[in-house]
Amino acid sequence: MKPQAATYPVKDVAKMLGIGTNKLFRRLREAKVLNKENIPYQSYISRGLFSVYHGTWNHPVTGTHHYAKTQITDQGINWLQQLINQEQTQ
């Protein structure tokens, strides 16, 4: 069995990279890495750059709600750093 890679929330990775969370989300959407709901496309998940955590929460009036949260792997952090460096040199 393959060990599970460490994953980090986007806001933590944005801090590590010295970029704002909203700016990082916007850049990834513009680069067609994330869809409009900020969920990575399957090809990026398959490459091991991102993972998606699915969860539920219960609202006292409207009931159960489902959500998906994008997480970035160690490999994804390295890839993003290279992407940002390339953008800065252009």
C-alpha positions in Angstrom: 0.0 0.0 0.0 1.3 3.4 -1.0 1.7 5.9 2.0 -0.6 8.9 1.9 1.3 12.1 1.0 1.0 15.1 3.3 -1.4 17.7 2.1 -1.9 21.4 3.1 -4.8 23.9 2.8 -4.4 26.4 0.0 -4.2 29.3 2.5 -1.2 27.7 4.2 0.6 27.1 0.9 -0.2 30.7 -0.2 1.6 31.9 2.9 4.5 29.6 2.3 4.9 31.0 -1.2 4.4 34.6 -0.1 1.3 35.2 -2.2 -2.3 36.0 -1.1 -4.8 33.2 -1.0 -7.2 34.9 -3.3 -4.4 35.8 -5.8 -3.2 32.2 -5.8 -6.8 30.9 -6.4 -7.2 33.4 -9.2 -3.9 32.5 -10.9 -4.7 28.8 -10.7 -8.2 29.4 -12.2 -6.6 31.5 -15.0 -4.1 28.7 -15.7 -7.0 26.2 -15.9 -5.6 24.2 -13.0 -8.8 24.9 -10.9 -12.4 25.1 -12.0 -14.7 27.9 -11.0 -15.4 26.2 -7.6 -11.6 26.1 -6.9 -11.5 22.3 -7.3 -8.5 21.0 -9.3 -9.1 19.3 -12.6 -8.6 15.5 -12.5 -5.3 15.6 -14.5 -3.7 17.6 -11.7 -5.0 15.3 -9.0 -3.8 12.3 -11.0 -0.3 13.8 -11.2 -0.2 14.0 -7.4 -0.2 17.8 -7.2 -3.6 18.2 -5.4 -6.1 16.3 -3.5 -9.7 17.1 -2.6 -11.2 16.5 0.9 -14.9 15.9 0.9 -17.0 16.5 4.0 -20.4 17.3 5.4 -21.8 19.7 8.0 -25.2 19.9 9.5 -27.1 23.2 9.5 -29.8 23.4 12.2 -32.5 24.6 9.8 -31.5 23.5 6.3 -30.0 20.1 7.2 -26.9 18.4 5.8 -24.6 20.2 3.4 -21.7 18.7 1.4 -18.4 20.5 0.6 -15.1 19.9 -1.1 -11.8 21.4 0.0 -8.8 21.6 -2.2 -5.5 20.5 -0.6 -2.0 20.8 -2.1 0.6 18.0 -1.8 4.4 18.5 -1.2 4.9 17.8 -4.9 2.2 20.4 -5.7 4.0 23.0 -3.6 7.2 22.4 -5.5 5.3 22.6 -8.8 3.6 25.9 -7.7 6.9 27.4 -6.7 8.4 26.7 -10.1 5.3 28.1 -11.8 5.5 31.3 -9.8 9.2 31.6 -10.5 8.6 31.2 -14.2 5.9 33.9 -14.1 8.2 36.3 -12.3 11.0 35.8 -14.9 8.8 36.5 -17.9 
